[in-house]
């Protein structure tokens, strides 16, 4: 029982931090250019750039099709 009291609180905090923080993978040059988070154009963040292309949302598809500019895609 004593070990559980020592292990559970740090485990809960660690899991919470992992779930609540976002990764910064993908295309950092686009994020810097637009001053937006990757999740504006992607439904989820992946480690590989090829995987990021697979999970584009409607804003991301518009961004890709309109010459990598958010001007025609509506302000987000």
C-alpha positions as CSV (number, residue, x, y, z in Angstrom):
1,X,0.0,0.0,0.0
2,X,2.9,2.4,0.8
3,X,4.3,1.9,-2.7
4,X,1.0,2.7,-4.3
5,X,0.9,6.0,-2.5
6,X,4.3,6.9,-3.8
7,X,3.8,5.7,-7.4
8,X,0.3,6.8,-8.3
9,X,0.6,10.6,-7.9
10,X,3.6,10.9,-10.2
11,X,2.1,8.5,-12.7
12,X,-1.2,10.6,-12.8
13,X,0.8,13.8,-13.3
14,X,3.0,12.2,-16.0
15,X,0.0,10.9,-17.9
16,X,-1.8,14.2,-17.6
17,X,1.3,16.1,-19.0
18,X,1.6,13.7,-21.9
19,X,-2.1,14.0,-22.8
20,X,-2.3,17.8,-22.4
21,X,0.9,18.9,-24.3
22,X,1.0,19.1,-28.0
23,X,3.9,18.0,-30.2
24,X,5.6,20.4,-32.6
25,X,6.2,18.1,-35.5
26,X,5.1,18.5,-39.1
27,X,5.9,21.5,-41.1
28,X,7.4,24.1,-38.8
29,X,8.2,26.5,-41.7
30,X,4.4,26.8,-42.4
31,X,3.6,27.2,-38.8
32,X,6.2,30.0,-38.5
33,X,5.0,31.7,-41.7
34,X,1.4,31.7,-40.7
35,X,2.0,32.1,-37.0
36,X,-0.5,29.4,-36.3
37,X,-0.4,26.0,-34.6
38,X,-0.1,22.8,-36.7
39,X,-3.6,21.8,-35.5
40,X,-5.2,24.6,-37.5
41,X,-4.7,22.6,-40.7
42,X,-4.3,19.1,-39.3
43,X,-6.7,16.9,-37.3
44,X,-3.7,15.5,-35.3
45,X,0.0,15.9,-35.1
46,X,2.3,13.1,-36.4
47,X,6.0,12.6,-36.3
48,X,6.4,12.0,-40.0
49,X,5.6,14.7,-42.6
50,X,4.0,12.2,-44.9
51,X,1.5,11.3,-42.1
52,X,0.7,14.9,-41.5
53,X,-0.5,15.2,-45.2
54,X,-2.9,12.3,-44.6
55,X,-4.7,14.0,-41.7
56,X,-5.5,17.5,-43.2
57,X,-8.8,19.1,-42.2
58,X,-10.8,21.4,-44.5
59,X,-8.5,24.4,-43.7
60,X,-5.4,22.3,-44.4
61,X,-6.8,21.1,-47.7
62,X,-7.6,24.7,-48.7
63,X,-4.1,25.8,-47.6
64,X,-2.5,23.1,-49.7
65,X,-4.7,23.8,-52.8
66,X,-4.4,27.6,-52.7
67,X,-0.7,28.0,-52.9
68,X,0.1,27.7,-49.2
69,X,-1.8,30.8,-48.1
70,X,-4.6,31.1,-45.5
71,X,-5.9,34.3,-47.1
72,X,-8.4,32.4,-49.4
73,X,-9.2,29.9,-46.7
74,X,-10.9,32.2,-44.2
75,X,-9.4,33.6,-41.1
76,X,-8.9,31.1,-38.3
